[in-house]
Each structure stands twice: as C-alpha cells, then as structure tokens.
Amino acid sequence: MITRDEAAASGAPDDRSPAARSARRGAACGAPAGLAPPDVTWTEVDHSGEVTVHLWFFWTQTCPHCLEAKPFVETLAAEPGLSVHSLELTEHPENVARYRELAAAAGEEARVVPAFVFCGRMLAGFDASTTLEALRDGIERCRRAARGSPACPPRLHSSRRSGCPADSKPKRSRCPF
C-alpha cells in the first residue's frame, strides 16, 4: 500500500480525497459510477415509475445501539418502496466485506456500528429521537433524485458528524473487526 505522500508524488489519485468522495457520492445521483462497486444498486425504478431504495443496515450482536436500532429498522422494512438488507457482522465475514465495500462507495470508512448505507451515503450511529427521521428524509430525497430530480440530495451526517446538529449525537460502537 502506498502512502498519501507517495501517491501525490507519483501523480496517482487519492481515493480518500474530498474530490474522490464527491465523485462517489455523485455516482449515486446519476453521475458516472467511476468509484462505486459495479454490483451496488442504490435504487430501482419499476415500469410504472415507482422507486425502490435499497438500505443496508450493518450491526453486531454485541452492540447495544445496534440492538436498540433493530426494531426501528424492522419498522422501515415494512414500508413500501424500501428494500432493507440487515447484515450482522460478528458471525458473517462476508457481511464485513460488504460493509467495507459499501462504506467506500459512500466515501466513508467501515469503522462503527450501527451503520445505514443507502444512495451513496452513510449514516453512522443511532439515536431514537433523530435517526429514523434522518433515514426517512434521506430515503425520500434519494427517491426524488432517482425519479430524475436535477439536484442531488444533500449529504446526510456521517461518522464525521458533518451536517449533524451539535445536540444530536447518535450512539455508536467501534467495529470488532
């Protein structure tokens, strides 16, 4: 693995740069998929124009915040136009690989749980008073973008807390891998 300085000296692009993260987010909004994994489907539009958004929920059995989030995720799974993929990480190394892949596609690192990944975005942590609303809002923005809205949905708060209200700090745990 080369360092960021070595990459800069060689002229190679830095996948962790803001420009690279922006390109990955743009891929979810209809821009060329450049850095997104080829098998990631953020949304599907059926013949009648109805949009289904894919939401990946990554969690562990030992994370209390994950276990608190599970009933909320089950509520979301019952909503039309949403395909929820609930992936436990502790006993399933293939799910860890998928988490890393999708986090990278969202311009993030797979470091904390619970994590919600959809539409080229990642929402990390859980707070019962704010997370469900943030997810529904982000999913609806994604749905509108998939219908052809010219503007990409704004970036949701992530593990870096960008855009996250100061008084709203979702609870999260370090990943055990």
C-alpha positions in Angstrom: 0.0 0.0 0.0 1.4 3.4 -0.9 1.1 6.4 1.4 -0.8 9.6 0.5 2.5 11.4 0.1 3.8 8.7 -2.3 0.6 8.9 -4.3 0.9 12.7 -4.5 4.5 12.4 -5.7 3.6 9.8 -8.3 0.6 11.7 -9.6 -1.8 8.8 -8.6 -5.3 9.9 -7.4 -6.0 9.7 -3.7 -9.2 7.7 -3.1 -9.6 9.4 0.3 -9.6 12.9 -1.1 -12.6 15.2 -0.9 -12.8 15.1 -4.7 -12.9 11.3 -4.8 -15.6 11.2 -2.1 -17.6 13.7 -4.0 -17.2 11.6 -7.2 -18.5 8.6 -5.3 -21.5 10.5 -4.0 -22.2 11.8 -7.4 -22.4 8.3 -8.8 -25.4 7.8 -6.6 -27.1 10.8 -8.2 -26.8 9.7 -11.8 -23.3 10.7 -12.5 -20.8 8.2 -13.9 -20.2 5.4 -11.4 -16.4 5.8 -11.5 -15.5 4.6 -8.0 -18.7 2.8 -7.0 -18.6 -1.1 -6.9 -20.2 -2.5 -10.0 -22.8 -4.6 -8.1 -24.2 -1.8 -6.0 -27.8 -1.0 -6.8 -28.9 2.1 -4.8 -32.3 2.3 -6.3 -34.6 0.5 -8.8 -37.4 2.1 -10.8 -40.2 -0.2 -12.0 -42.2 0.1 -15.2 -44.7 2.4 -13.5 -42.1 4.8 -12.3 -42.2 3.6 -8.6 -38.8 3.8 -7.0 -37.4 1.2 -4.5 -34.5 2.4 -2.4 -32.0 -0.2 -1.1 -31.0 0.4 2.6 -28.2 -1.6 4.1 -28.2 -1.9 7.9 -24.9 -3.1 9.4 -24.9 -4.2 13.1 -23.3 -6.6 15.6 -24.8 -8.8 18.3 -22.8 -7.1 21.0 -23.6 -3.5 20.1 -26.3 -2.2 22.4 -27.0 0.7 20.0 -27.5 -1.8 17.1 -29.9 -3.8 19.2 -31.8 -0.6 20.0 -32.0 0.3 16.3 -33.2 -3.1 15.1 -36.9 -2.6 15.9 -36.8 0.8 14.1 -35.2 -0.9 11.1 -37.9 -3.6 11.1 -40.5 -0.8 11.0 -38.7 0.7 8.0 -38.6 -2.7 6.3 -42.4 -2.8 6.2 -42.6 0.5 4.3 -43.4 0.3 0.6 -40.6 1.3 -1.8 -37.8 0.3 0.6 -35.7 -2.9 0.4 -33.9 -3.4 3.7 -30.8 -5.5 3.9 -30.0 -6.2 7.6 -26.5 -7.6 7.8 -25.0 -8.9 11.1 -21.2 -8.6 11.2 -20.0 -10.7 14.1 -20.6 -14.1 12.7 -20.6 -13.3 9.0 -17.2 -12.2 7.5 -18.9 -11.8 4.1 -21.0 -9.1 5.6 -17.9 -7.3 6.9 -16.6 -7.3 3.3 -19.9 -5.9 2.0 -19.9 -3.2 4.7 -16.4 -2.1 3.8 -17.3 -2.1 0.1 -20.5 0.0 0.5 -18.9 2.4 3.0 -16.1 3.0 0.5 -18.7 3.6 -2.2 -20.2 6.2 0.1 -16.8 7.8 0.6 -16.6 6.6 4.2 -14.8 4.0 6.3 -16.5 1.0 7.8 -15.5 1.7 11.4 -18.6 2.0 13.6 -21.9 0.3 14.0 -24.8 0.6 13.6 -24.4 1.9 10.1 -27.0 2.6 7.5 -25.8 2.9 3.9 -28.1 4.0 1.0 -27.9 6.0 -2.1 -24.2 6.6 -1.9 -24.5 7.9 1.7 -23.7 6.5 5.1 -25.4 7.4 8.4 -23.5 6.0 11.4 -24.8 5.6 14.9 -28.3 5.5 16.3 -30.4 7.9 18.3 -34.1 7.0 18.7 -35.1 10.7 18.6 -33.3 11.6 15.3 -32.1 8.7 13.3 -35.4 7.3 12.0 -36.4 10.8 10.8 -33.0 11.3 9.2 -33.3 8.0 7.4 -36.8 8.6 6.1 -35.8 12.1 4.9 -32.6 10.8 3.2 -34.6 7.9 1.6 -37.2 10.3 0.3 -34.5 12.6 -1.2 -32.9 9.6 -2.8 -36.3 8.5 -4.2 -36.8 12.0 -5.7 -33.3 12.0 -7.2 -34.0 8.6 -8.8 -37.1 9.9 -10.4 -35.0 12.4 -12.3 -34.8 15.4 -9.9 -31.9 17.6 -11.2 -30.4 18.1 -7.8 -28.6 15.5 -5.7 -29.8 15.1 -2.2 -27.7 16.9 0.3 -25.2 14.8 2.3 -26.5 13.4 5.5 -24.5 13.5 8.6 -22.0 10.7 8.7 -19.3 9.2 11.0 -17.6 12.6 10.7 -20.7 14.4 12.0 -20.7 16.8 9.1 -24.0 18.5 9.0 -25.1 16.8 12.2 -26.8 19.1 14.7 -24.5 19.6 17.7 -27.1 18.4 20.2 -27.8 15.2 18.2 -25.1 12.7 18.7 -26.2 9.2 17.6 -24.8 6.4 19.7 -22.4 4.0 18.0 -19.8 1.4 18.8 -16.4 0.5 17.4 -16.5 -2.4 14.9 -15.0 -5.6 16.3 -13.0 -6.4 13.1 
